[in-house]
Amino acid sequence: MRYSIASISKGFPKKSLYTNLRLNLMAVSVGIVGGFGAVLFRWLIYVISDFSFFHKFSINFTAPMHNSLGLVVVIIPAIGGLLVGFITYYIASETKGHGVPEVMEAMYNKEGIIRPRVVLAKTIASGICLGTGGSAGREGPIVQIGSAFGSAVSQLLKLTVNDRKTLVGCGATAGIAATFNAPLAGILFSIELILLEFKTESFVPLVLSSVFATIISRTFLGAAPIFLIPLYHFRSPYELIFYLIMGILSGFLGIIVIKSLYGIEDLFDKMKIHPLIKPAIGGLILGIIGLKFPQIFGVGYSAVSSILSLHYGNPTSSLMMMLLLLLIAKIIALSVTLGSGSSGGVFAPSLFIGAVFGSLYGILINILFPGISAPYPAYGLVGMAALFAATGRATLTSIIILFEMTRNYDIIIPLIFACVLADITSDIFYDRTIYTEKLARRGVFIPHGLEINILKNKKVESVMIKDVVTANIYESIQDVSNKIMKTGHEGFPVINDKNELVGIISGRDILQCREKNSNMALSAFDACSKNLILTHPDETLDQALEKMRENGISHLPVVDEDNPKKLLGIITKGDLLMYKAQ
């Protein structure tokens, strides 16, 4: 049997093919721009850092910890903080903080819409912060930058909400993949923290974005892993006991880091000074800490590499004391940098803190149990991933990104074990992550995990019908019954002459009233239910649906919270189920 091209094309899903092709091409473009963005952003940090600490213009990065400025170093982060404060206050407030929570909020409260100006403002603000010694990471800013570009593209092309959210995820993926030379981790980061879903329609664009971003990054920055460390081996099954304890301790340390960051933020929020000045004060405190511990300046990867490469010497009690003080200094440095309102990420500081804590723990194990445990940097390596698993609760991302950044597979067993235990411990004793805590303080609650309930993230006012068809108290039940047949609605709110809500009437109410009073002329007021179950605009859709389920009803009048007689709208179970299915 022969088929013509025309006959075959009749059954071909042209619209679906075009839609998917367009989305995937957009994902490639976001990946390319995200890759170049990551490269340029890193170079910007290098230029500002070299100028700030070494008075030269260069993209050949010299770590700020090697500066020789003496007391002058105190004012460098303060100047940077002042400049960042100007940008966050006058240009784009979204640039304040570590970036990822802003992307998460845009995904679940703003349908993926991010203002385009965030791309440039976040780049400059974070570049200045990190280049002048701000103790933060570069991944949060580049995630926000890439996501903002993906959102801007989707808005320009008027894509659907789902496609817009996918491109926002592609921007985040491109940022992580290019920044850390970690394509798999970039994909998992978006799945675990940004999209909170795993389906083909979004997974394929994420992969494309990650691939092209990584190619761009490797072309200009090289393909070498970020941390060049000796290979370590898992020596004995007995070591699992040591990693078990370390995983649990990492979970508690992660909680300390979260509480420290937001505790310091609360202190700065209470300061009755202009917001522009606060990041400068944070920078001044950071500079003072940096006099004694210059390792805390900037992203800190050079210091981490030194720790993991045994550059700090053999396991001794004096080394333990030095690492303990450095651990405390880094937690405070991160907290004052971001808590004061500056701009940077939390991923790199989590790796730094985890490396120091793991190395400190590893030294103790080597002193107490010599000969049966791996060298202390092996514990530092595992500690990096475990600490981020505790703070961000993105365990799979933590495992994969550490593997991609080190290319060391030999330590995968204790790595997985410690990360899972850190995640579980942190989750048991603290129900928010370092990202969702910031959102919760704004009244935005995002559940953790892939089984997200989208009804928990939307308010009733976003779905309710405002143009409500009502029944007057004097209308006959026959007229109301005719109105139900005509409109197809199940019932109507009943109002009096003052437009005040007095009840709600449904077809079932009419039938029951007729059965009890068959010979009487009845009004809507006679038949309506007066024991009302109400909702108000600020309640979540999940709360509204739960009220319907508990009371066996299918619609809720929406009223003013302060005046329950003032009808604002109505919401039905069908509206909620339709929204959830989108």
C-alpha angles and dihedrals in degrees: 000000000000126000126197123219089244093055093048093048092055091072096038115110096238096168093050092047092049093047094049093044092050092048093048092048089051089050090054091050091048089049092051093047090044090052093050089043091055092048094048092044092054091048090049090055090048093051094047092044095049091047094045098047104023103024095235135110109236143132090210094101120225113190113248089229088074095059122127099202097118114195091354089073089075094072097046096078090040092058090047090050091052092053092047090049090056092053096045093046102041106025114027124353089194089074091070114103131003103324104226096086089054090054091047091051092049090052097052105027104028102036092248096305114148122172110253092225088069090075095065097031094051092046094054097039095049092041090055093044096050094036092055092050103274107168098233141094135266097222097077094054094045090048089053092044094050093044092049090053092049090050092047092052092049092048092049092051093041093234123177121273092254092051090047091053090048091054090048087055089048089055091052091046092051091049095052095040094050097039096052100025085239113129097173093047090050091058094045092047091060093044094049101038112016111031098020090203140093116209136131095247091064101025096064094053090047090054093048092048092048094048096052094042091052092048091053092047094048091047093058104024102031133246099263117122116257094241118046104198138156117266115263127197135210098247106186140004086237087070089072088075089057092048091046091058092043092052092053092046090049088055091056092043089053089056090050090053092050094047092045093052095049094037090058089045089055090052092052092046089056093053109106096219133107112286089232091066098048098078088050090055089049089050091051092053089047091052091052091052089047092059089072099025110031088168089081093065117107127342091332101216093133090058091047091051090051092051094047093045095057090249089136094065138242123332108280137148090249090055088050091054092049092051092046091054090045090051092053092043093053094049091051092043092052091046096051093043096055098022091059091056104264124139128255145094134276100215098081093045088051089054091048094049091045092050092050094045093045092049091048090051091045092054090053091050092049091051094047098038108026117185100018101069134065120256114283095256088066088063089045089055093052091042091060093062095036093056093051090046086056097047101035100026089219095127100165091049090049092054097045097042092053091050092049093046094050104024086217111138097165093084096048096113098058089037093059092041096051094043094053092048092048091051093048093047094049092046093051096051100033124031098201135066128225086263102043093045090068091050094046089058087060092049093258113129119192117182116230118240141042094281092074119169104221091196088071091062101052130071125228091245091065093061107023121112108243098185094071124188106221139185123227118231090243097052114112117246088240090059090048090049090052090049090053091051092047099047100032090228118140093226148328140239111255117226135184129226090280091057089248119148111247103160149329127252130202136177089261091055090053093051093048092048092050092051092054097040105029096155100045132090102240133197132209089257090057093053103035126103109248098184093085129197105207141184132194133217097260096055117100122250088244091058091049092050091049090054090053092050095047093050100036094239133130103209139040129200111232112222139175108275091225095042113036091186092062107093113212101167146309134256127198135200088243090058091052096046091047091051092048091051094054 
